[in-house]
């Protein structure tokens, strides 16, 4: 299901994932 709210959550999760990866480095 594609929803604007879900899309925002995915973008936020993606940003958090990148931040976590950078933090690990």
Secondary structure, DSSP 8 states (H G I E B T S, - for coil): ---HHHHHHHHHHHHHHHHHHHHH-
